[in-house]
């Protein structure tokens, strides 16, 4: 039931919803739908929203094979290529007016990374060499204009002169470096490396890009291990000054479970034993800590600032938790993580998904299980990237399990259990029952 339910949510709810937001007059996709389901066709269009939609439809096509999904991806790609890119200074703008004119010309490393992530997937889906060229161009922008000697800088004006980092700073601090931006540069470069390393023997350009990207991935994994991860607290620090000194006592539960599986994905793609041995204990510790600390009432809390929990259930946190716990089970064979993944999916079905006609998922649900009416259904951050990706991951991991069973694939890299045991989360009688305890945190 689990896999079938998730696939149905993807194909019958999430995909049709985002198809319905396509703007055929001005390009791209509409940028705002209120909680009351009022569509603003003249709302600002966040470039990060467009990149995530491009990534979503590209991967939906790769998973499902429906040509209509590739056409949606091309629609998003055309908007990115025509309007989101700064032809004078390079890079991707922060946001555009509904008609494609520039609204906010800020250049942020986070935004460049998501464009690379999307373009890499679109290149894989379509074979469009222009998409690869743009991804490579944006990587050059990041490496030449958004770095210092120890990491990635973040916020810039249109001409890449320094700018304060309001867009990725929260909780009352102004950070020069953030865990969040580094994580998504890692994610983007992992996807770029995946789609280039497979063709090393046929293209010198792809081989050169893969080799460079591999070195930067290793640099980022070292940074996570040495500067972001706090081994004493078994968590990541979140906001930093330019020298990676932490600025606040903040535990971001959603980012930690997301990091755990995204870093594991990088390790699988990178396939370097020295990095697997170094980072796998980190991802295992992050998963364990989140399970013990933040898994409460069949769902995941948002974050903990200075010892005080934020108990809102945010849509993306729940989606990443399903994947993170599945990944933890796949790597360890610990069946309580499988049960937890299914349990959180049950919470999503009951409370996070908005079952009103013409809606998708609620942005946030309060502790009493009621949706937050002040949060919209669509805005520049509220996108199909997290919940869509959750669906893709469940489907793909199930497919890989089937291949392992018939001997067509190996068990996941880093797995501590035999392949058949590792993949027992497939839908059907093999799935264990979920325990419905009120408080699952220890």
Buried (B, 14 or more C-beta within 10 A) or exposed (E): EBBEBBBEBBBEBBBEBBBEBBBEEBBBBBBBBBBEBEBBEEBBBBBBBBBBBBBBBBBBBBBBEBEEBBEBBBBBBEBBBEBBBBEEBBBBBBBBBBEBEBBBBBBBBBBBBBBBBBBBBBBBBBEBEEBBEBBBBBBEBBEEBBBEEEBBBBBBEBEBEEBEBEBBBBBEBEBBBBBBBBBBBBBBBBBBBBBBBEEBEEBEEBBEBBEBBBEBBBBBBEBBBEBBBEEEEBBBBBBBEEEBEBBBBBBBBBBBBBBBBBBBBBBBBBEBEEBBEBBBEBBBBBBBBBBEBBBBBBBBBBBBBEEEBBBBBBBBBBBBBBBBBBBBBBBBBBBBBBBBBBBBBBBBEEBBBBEEEEBBBBBBBBBEEEBBEEBBBBBBBBBBBBBBBBBBBBBEBBBBBEEBEEEEBEBBBBBEBEBEEBBBBBBEEEBEEBEEEEEBBE
